Amino acid sequence: MMKRELLEKKLAQLRSKQQLMEKAWKEAGNRQLIQFFVDIMPRTLGAERCSIFILDPVDEKAWLQCGTGMSEKALQVPTKNSIVGRVISSGEWVMEDDLEEQVGVHDVVAVKTGFVTRNALCVPVHGVTTKKVVGAIQVLNKQGGMFDAADREILERLAFHLEMNIENIYLRQELAKISMEMGKKIQLLEKKLGIA
């Protein structure tokens, strides 16, 4: 009988830790700071939109953390055949013009959002501790022209200053997945013990 009580107590402690991990995942990060930069970058660079994408290392897709007029995870783009994907895969910036004349993922996004991309500038965000590319920052549709080297330098400086915040989001994806798996195992144990 003592073993069962001890097991139930340990399960309760595990459940508590798992709930704390989930809470930390939902609350952690400096989303307001990232959203602030998404809000000011279009004005700074004379662009229509700015988006920050985070790499999902398991699904090999990049999802939208925040973007002008868009909510978190409203978009997912493949790491292949997209501008964001090329930047994440290569670790190099990409500047594209005349996108209305090219067929690509931006056309799928246009159908989904109603936003037509004419030109784009996208830079990678490297992790501070991992040194891997963990995301990308993209600005779209330079008003009155095309993006240039000065725009790229500003966007690269922003990427540098947001590295830690974006890497934290990237790493918390793994924490969230571990927490979900842990929750499933706890529920299974609780069912076996007749606690649930």
C-alpha positions in Angstrom: 0.0 0.0 0.0 2.9 2.3 0.8 4.3 1.8 -2.7 1.0 3.0 -4.3 0.8 6.1 -2.2 4.4 6.9 -3.0 3.7 6.4 -6.7 0.6 8.6 -6.6 2.7 11.3 -4.8 5.4 11.1 -7.5 2.8 11.2 -10.2 1.2 14.3 -8.6 4.7 16.0 -8.6 5.3 15.1 -12.2 1.9 16.4 -13.2 2.7 19.7 -11.3 6.0 20.0 -13.1 4.4 19.2 -16.5 1.8 22.0 -15.9 4.6 24.4 -14.9 6.4 23.6 -18.2 3.3 24.2 -20.2 2.7 27.5 -18.4 6.3 28.6 -19.0 5.9 27.7 -22.7 2.8 29.8 -23.0 4.1 32.9 -21.1 7.8 32.9 -21.8 9.5 34.8 -24.4 9.5 38.4 -25.3 6.7 38.4 -27.9 5.9 42.1 -27.2 9.4 43.1 -28.2 9.3 41.0 -31.3 5.9 42.4 -32.2 7.2 46.0 -31.7 9.9 45.4 -34.3 7.4 43.9 -36.7 5.3 47.1 -36.2 8.2 49.6 -36.8 10.2 47.8 -39.5 7.8 48.6 -42.4 8.0 52.3 -41.5 11.7 52.2 -41.1 12.4 50.5 -44.4 9.4 51.9 -46.4 7.9 48.4 -46.8 4.3 47.2 -46.6 4.9 44.2 -44.3 7.4 42.6 -41.9 7.3 39.0 -40.7 9.3 36.9 -38.4 9.4 33.1 -39.0 10.7 30.4 -36.7 12.0 27.1 -37.9 10.3 24.0 -36.7 13.2 21.5 -36.7 10.9 18.5 -36.7 8.5 19.4 -39.5 11.0 21.2 -41.7 8.7 24.1 -42.0 8.9 27.7 -40.8 5.9 29.2 -39.1 5.0 32.8 -38.6 5.8 34.0 -35.1 4.4 37.5 -35.8 3.8 39.6 -38.9 2.1 42.7 -40.0 -1.6 42.1 -39.8 -1.2 38.4 -39.1 -1.5 36.2 -36.0 1.0 33.7 -34.7 1.2 30.5 -36.8 -1.3 31.9 -39.3 1.3 30.9 -42.0 3.6 28.0 -42.5 6.1 27.9 -45.3 8.2 25.0 -46.5 12.0 25.1 -46.0 12.2 24.2 -49.7 10.8 26.3 -52.6 10.2 29.5 -50.6 12.2 32.6 -50.0 12.1 32.1 -46.2 13.1 28.5 -46.7 16.0 29.3 -48.9 17.3 31.8 -46.3 16.9 29.3 -43.5 18.5 26.5 -45.5 21.5 28.5 -46.8 22.0 30.9 -43.9 22.3 33.7 -46.5 20.1 36.7 -47.2 17.8 36.8 -50.2 16.6 39.9 -52.1 14.0 39.2 -54.9 12.3 41.7 -57.2 9.5 41.1 -59.8 7.8 38.4 -57.8 4.6 39.1 -59.6 6.3 37.5 -62.7 7.5 34.4 -60.8 5.6 31.4 -59.6 6.2 30.3 -56.0 5.0 29.9 -52.5 4.3 33.6 -52.4 1.4 32.9 -54.8 -0.1 30.3 -52.4 0.2 32.9 -49.6 -1.4 35.5 -51.8 -4.4 33.3 -52.3 -4.7 32.6 -48.6 -4.2 36.1 -47.4 -5.1 38.4 -50.3 -1.7 40.0 -50.1 0.3 40.2 -53.3 4.1 40.2 -53.0 6.0 42.3 -55.5 9.5 42.2 -53.9 11.1 40.8 -50.8 14.1 41.0 -48.6 14.7 38.2 -46.1 17.6 37.6 -43.7 18.5 34.7 -41.4 18.4 34.7 -37.7 21.1 32.6 -36.1 20.9 31.1 -32.7 23.3 32.6 -30.1 24.1 29.2 -28.5 23.4 26.8 -31.3 25.0 28.9 -34.1 22.3 27.3 -36.4 19.7 29.3 -38.3 16.6 29.3 -36.2 14.4 31.7 -38.1 14.2 34.5 -40.6 13.0 38.1 -40.9 11.3 39.1 -44.1 10.0 42.5 -45.3 7.8 42.8 -48.4 7.0 45.3 -51.0 9.3 48.3 -50.8 7.2 51.3 -51.5 8.4 53.3 -54.5 11.2 51.0 -55.5 13.3 48.0 -54.6 15.1 47.0 -51.4 18.8 47.8 -51.4 22.0 47.1 -49.4 21.2 49.7 -46.8 17.8 48.0 -46.1 19.6 44.6 -45.8 22.1 46.0 -43.3 19.3 47.4 -41.1 17.4 44.1 -41.3 20.6 42.1 -40.5 21.2 44.4 -37.4 17.6 43.7 -36.3 18.2 39.9 -36.7 21.3 40.2 -34.6 19.5 42.0 -31.8 16.6 39.5 -31.8 18.8 36.4 -31.9 18.3 35.4 -28.3 14.6 36.0 -28.3 14.0 34.0 -31.5 16.3 31.2 -30.4 14.4 30.9 -27.1 11.1 30.4 -29.1 12.9 27.9 -31.3 14.2 25.9 -28.3 10.8 26.2 -26.5 9.2 24.2 -29.3 11.2 21.2 -28.2 10.2 21.9 -24.5 6.5 22.0 -25.6 6.8 18.7 -27.4 8.5 17.1 -24.4 5.8 18.4 -22.1 3.0 17.0 -24.3 4.7 13.6 -24.4 5.2 13.7 -20.6 1.5 14.6 -20.1 0.4 11.6 -22.2 2.7 9.2 -20.2 1.4 10.6 -16.9 -2.2 10.1 -18.0 -1.4 6.5 -19.0 0.1 5.8 -15.6 -2.8 7.4 -13.8 -5.2 5.2 -15.8 -3.2 2.1 -14.9 -3.3 3.1 -11.2 -7.0 4.0 -11.3 -6.3 7.7 -10.3 -7.8 9.5 -13.3 
